[in-house]
Amino acid sequence: MIYSLSVVRESRLFQLLMFLTAFIGTFLLIKKFMRILPKDQGREFAVNGKLSEGKPRGAGIIMMSAYVLFTAVFVPYDIETLINTILIYAAMLTGFLDDAAEKPWGELKKGLLDLVITVGVTANFMYHHNTVITMAGREFHMPAPVFAVLSMILVWASINVTNCCDGIDGLCGMMSSSTIVLFIIHGLSTVMRFQAEVMLMVLLAYLWFNCSPSRILMGDAGSRAIGVFLAILSLQSGDPFLFIFFAVMIIIDGGLGLLKLSVRRFLRVKNFMDKVRTPIHDHWRKNLGVGDNQVVIRFTIIQTVIGLAAMYFI
């Protein structure tokens, strides 16, 4: 790998080479292989869901393959990084197989796969790190069982809210890119920063094709893998609670839908949030009459502003 050449790994030339290679490489891979992806069937329950019908779906398999390829070239791999990469790719594969299936997978099957990935991410992190976290500039030692539970909640939530917010051209890609940039600015180890920068370039290359009107869709293959990556990024930052602020609109957009479904299903409150359409981006489009591009830009602006404010004042 190029990173092993210690003379160049910290140079600006190395950074530039990594950025350009990851972006251009992903761009070319998407352009070459997008035609063989499964086609979207259109979602009747989604606002403007029929507009996606016939578009290549499941581009996440190209995106995450590019991520694995370019991190292997530019990022120093250790056991922890290797396991995390396998888990990210596994999340992508579960999403891709679901995207390609004639009948969508059941909730039980998806839930069990999420559980395996969630436990894997948590166990891998706890094996290689202590359970000291930073909050509001202070360090706290969290008991391992408490940390494990909270970490699993973080990973599970990140997978599902990121998946739910993938409903408008450019929305998931833009907001995920915003979250990654905020964590990079906040500060990461060199290895994690390089991984974050490669993922950012992969997302930007995808957004070239996914901006409205989109030519491809990442599908669950992309959104689920990105959710795992954002959770790992949060844990590796040393301040996982920043995920709440750095991904606030992802959480609100996808999380309120999960909350609505859970309350109605498990508490039997059938009229809970009856006047709120979820995901929230559909509420903005259908109920408030806001255009797709405006939703994408405004959600990203709100999230970025809140993330920057949290970084400087919390």
C-alpha positions, 0 to 999 in steps of 0.5 A: 500500500502507498501509505507504507511509504512513510516519506509521503504518507503525511505530505500534501501530495499524498493527500491530494493523490488519495482524494483524486484517486478515490473520487475519480476511481469511484466515478469511473467504477460507477459509470462502468458498472451502473448498467448491470445493477438491478432496476428499481421497482418504484415504491407506491408508499413513498412520495414520488416513488414512481419517479425512481422506477427503472433506475439502477438500484443498489449502487452501494455495492460499487461504492463500498467496493471502491471504499474497500479498494482505496482504503487498502491502497491508502490506509494502513490496515490493522486487525481492527480496521480489517474487521470494521471493513468486513462489517461495513461490507457485510452490511452492504451485502445484506442491503444489496441482496435485499435490493435485488430480491424479488420479495423484500426480506422480512423484518426478522431476517433484517433484524438478526443481521443488524444484530450480528453487525451491531455486536461485531462493531461493538465487540471489535471496538471494546477489544481494541479500546478502553471505555473512556469517552469524552463529553463536554471536554471531560473524560469519563470512564464508562462501565463496560456493560453500559458502554456495550449497550449504548454502543449497540444502540448507536450502531443499530440506530445509525444503520436504521436512521441512515437507511430511512433517510434515503428517499430523495435524490442526494439527501442521504449522500449529502447529509452523510457527507456533512456528518463525515466532514464534521467529524474530520474537523472535530479531530480523528486519528490519522488512520480513521481520518484517512478512512473518513476522507476516502468515504467522503470522496466515494460519496461525492462521486456517487452524488455526481450521479445521484443529484436530482434528477438522479441516474442511480440509487444507492439502495439499502446496499449503500445506506446500511453500510454508510450507517455502520461507517458513521457509527464506527466514526462516532466511536473512533472519535472518542466522543460518540455523543457528538453523533447526536449533533453531527447527524441530527437531521439524519436522526430526526428524518429517519428516527421519527419514523421508527418512533412512530412505528414503534409506538403504534406497534408496541404501545397500540397507540394508533393515532400517534403522530397521526398528522406527521408523515414519515420519514420527515422529508416526505412530510416536508414535500407532501404536507409543506409543499417544499421541493426536493432540492430545497429539502436536501439543501435545507436539511444539510444546512441545518445539520451542518450549523447545529454540528458546528455549534455543538463542536464549539460550544458543548 
